[in-house]
Amino acid sequence: MEEYKKLLKLAAYLLEYPSEAWWQDFDAYRAAAAEIETKQAREVLAELFDYAQELGSKAYEEQYVRSFEFSPNTNLYLTTQDRTDFGKQASEMHVYKQLFLKNGFDTQNELPDYLPALLELAAALPEEKAAEVFRTMKDKLKLLRDRFIEAKLAYAFLLDVVLMQAERWEGDAA
C-alpha cells in the first residue's frame, strides 16, 4: 500500500470515536504506524498512540468527547467552521457529498463533511484524486489545526502531518 494511503487511514483512525471496536483494532493500527517511512509522521503517530494507551479507554473516550463532540470550535465536521452562514454550510456539504459520489463512494453512516470519512475517502483513491479531495478541504483543515493549537490538543500535530501530505501534492502539481 502506498505511503499516503497508510498515513491517511491512520489519521482517520486516530480521529474516530474510540469505541470498543476501535480499541480492538488499536494494536494493529499502532503496528501499521510504526511502518510509516517518513520519520516525522511516524513519530507523531507513535506519540498519539502512546497518549491514547497511557490514558486508557475511559479517560481517552472522555477526552475525545470533550475535544470533538462538546466543542463547536474543534469538532470534526468541516462545514461547521463558519456557523453564521447556513446557506454556505449547505453548499459546502453538497460539495463534500459530490466528492464521495463522484469517486464511487457514499457516506451512509456519517455526514460527508466528517474529517475521518474524508481522510478514508482520500486513502481509497489514486493520488491525483486524493489530492483533489485535499484541495477541497485544505483551508478548513488549516483552520481546524489552528483551533486545535488554541485548545492545546495534541491532534494539531496529526493535522500537521496530514497537511504536509497535501503540500507534497501541491509541490508535485507545480
C-alpha positions as CSV (number, residue, x, y, z in Angstrom):
1,M,0.0,0.0,0.0
2,E,1.3,3.4,-0.9
3,E,2.6,5.6,2.0
4,Y,0.0,8.3,1.7
5,K,-2.8,5.8,1.9
6,K,-1.4,4.3,5.1
7,L,-0.9,7.7,6.6
8,L,-4.4,8.9,5.8
9,K,-6.0,5.7,7.1
10,L,-4.1,6.0,10.3
11,A,-5.1,9.7,10.7
12,A,-8.7,8.8,10.1
13,Y,-8.5,6.0,12.7
14,L,-6.9,8.3,15.3
15,L,-9.7,10.9,14.7
16,E,-12.5,8.4,15.0
17,Y,-14.5,7.9,18.2
18,P,-12.7,5.4,20.4
19,S,-15.4,2.7,20.5
20,E,-14.9,-0.9,21.7
21,A,-14.1,-1.9,18.1
22,W,-11.6,1.0,17.9
23,W,-9.7,-0.4,20.9
24,Q,-9.8,-3.9,19.5
25,D,-8.0,-2.6,16.4
26,F,-5.6,-0.5,18.3
27,D,-2.6,-2.8,18.2
28,A,-2.9,-3.4,14.5
29,Y,-3.1,0.3,13.7
30,R,-0.2,1.0,16.1
31,A,1.9,-1.6,14.3
32,A,1.0,0.0,10.9
33,A,2.0,3.4,12.2
34,A,5.5,2.0,13.1
35,E,5.9,1.1,9.4
36,I,5.4,4.7,8.1
37,E,8.6,5.7,6.3
38,T,8.5,9.4,6.9
39,K,10.2,9.9,10.3
40,Q,8.2,12.9,11.4
41,A,4.9,11.3,10.6
42,R,5.9,8.0,12.2
43,E,6.9,9.9,15.4
44,V,3.7,11.9,15.6
45,L,1.6,8.8,15.1
46,A,3.6,6.9,17.8
47,E,3.1,9.7,20.3
48,L,-0.6,9.8,19.7
49,F,-0.9,6.0,20.1
50,D,1.2,6.3,23.3
51,Y,-1.0,9.1,24.5
52,A,-4.2,7.0,24.0
53,Q,-2.7,4.0,25.6
54,E,-1.5,5.9,28.6
55,L,-4.8,7.5,29.2
56,G,-6.7,4.2,28.9
57,S,-10.1,3.6,27.3
58,K,-12.3,5.5,29.7
59,A,-10.2,8.6,30.1
60,Y,-9.3,8.7,26.4
61,E,-13.0,8.5,25.5
62,E,-13.9,11.3,27.9
63,Q,-11.1,13.5,26.5
64,Y,-12.3,12.7,22.9
65,V,-15.8,13.7,23.7
66,R,-14.7,17.0,25.4
67,S,-12.4,17.8,22.5
68,F,-14.5,16.9,19.5
69,E,-18.2,16.5,20.5
70,F,-18.7,19.2,23.1
71,S,-16.6,21.9,21.5
72,P,-18.0,23.7,18.5
73,N,-14.6,25.1,17.6
74,T,-12.8,21.7,17.4
75,N,-15.5,19.3,16.2
76,L,-14.6,17.2,13.1
77,Y,-17.4,18.4,10.8
78,L,-15.7,20.8,8.4
79,T,-18.8,22.7,7.3
80,T,-19.5,23.8,10.9
81,Q,-16.4,26.0,11.0
82,D,-18.4,29.0,9.8
83,R,-21.6,28.6,11.8
84,T,-23.1,32.0,10.8
85,D,-23.9,31.3,7.1
86,F,-26.2,28.3,6.8
87,G,-26.5,28.7,3.0
88,K,-22.8,28.5,2.7
89,Q,-22.7,25.4,5.0
90,A,-25.3,23.6,2.9
91,S,-23.4,24.5,-0.3
92,E,-20.2,23.1,1.2
93,M,-21.9,20.0,2.4
94,H,-23.1,19.4,-1.2
95,V,-19.6,19.8,-2.4
96,Y,-18.3,17.2,0.0
97,K,-21.2,14.8,-0.8
98,Q,-20.3,15.1,-4.5
99,L,-16.7,14.2,-3.8
100,F,-17.9,10.9,-2.4
101,L,-20.4,10.2,-5.2
102,K,-18.0,11.3,-8.0
103,N,-15.5,8.8,-6.7
104,G,-17.9,5.9,-6.4
105,F,-18.5,6.1,-2.6
106,D,-21.3,7.3,-0.4
107,T,-21.5,8.2,3.3
108,Q,-24.3,6.2,4.8
109,N,-23.3,6.4,8.4
110,E,-21.6,9.8,8.5
111,L,-22.2,13.3,7.1
112,P,-19.9,13.9,4.1
113,D,-18.0,16.7,5.9
114,Y,-16.8,14.4,8.7
115,L,-13.0,14.6,8.6
116,P,-12.3,10.9,9.3
117,A,-14.6,10.0,6.4
118,L,-12.9,12.4,4.1
119,L,-9.5,11.0,5.1
120,E,-10.7,7.5,4.4
121,L,-12.0,8.6,1.0
122,A,-8.7,10.1,0.1
123,A,-6.9,7.0,1.3
124,A,-9.1,4.9,-1.0
125,L,-8.3,7.0,-4.1
126,P,-5.4,7.2,-6.5
127,E,-3.0,10.1,-5.7
128,E,-4.4,12.6,-8.2
129,K,-7.9,12.2,-6.9
130,A,-6.8,12.1,-3.3
131,A,-5.1,15.4,-3.9
132,E,-8.4,16.8,-5.3
133,V,-10.1,15.9,-2.0
134,F,-7.4,17.7,-0.1
135,R,-7.7,20.8,-2.3
136,T,-11.4,20.9,-1.4
137,M,-10.8,20.7,2.3
138,K,-7.3,22.3,2.8
139,D,-8.5,25.7,4.1
140,K,-10.8,24.0,6.6
141,L,-8.0,21.7,7.7
142,K,-5.8,24.7,8.4
143,L,-8.5,26.4,10.4
144,L,-9.2,23.3,12.4
145,R,-5.4,22.9,13.0
146,D,-5.2,26.4,14.4
147,R,-8.2,25.7,16.6
148,F,-6.6,22.5,17.9
149,I,-3.5,24.6,18.7
150,E,-5.6,27.2,20.6
151,A,-7.3,24.3,22.5
152,K,-3.9,22.7,23.2
153,L,-5.0,19.4,21.5
154,A,-2.2,17.0,20.5
155,Y,-4.2,16.3,17.3
156,A,-2.7,19.5,15.9
157,F,0.4,17.6,15.2
158,L,-1.6,14.9,13.4
159,L,-3.1,17.6,11.2
160,D,0.4,19.0,10.6
161,V,1.4,15.6,9.1
162,V,-1.8,15.4,7.0
163,L,-1.2,19.0,5.7
164,M,2.4,18.1,4.9
165,Q,1.0,15.4,2.6
166,A,-1.3,18.0,0.9
167,E,1.7,20.3,0.4
168,R,3.6,17.4,-1.2
169,W,0.8,17.0,-3.7
170,E,0.8,20.8,-4.4
171,G,4.5,20.7,-5.0
172,D,4.1,17.8,-7.4
173,A,1.4,19.8,-9.3
174,A,3.6,22.9,-9.6
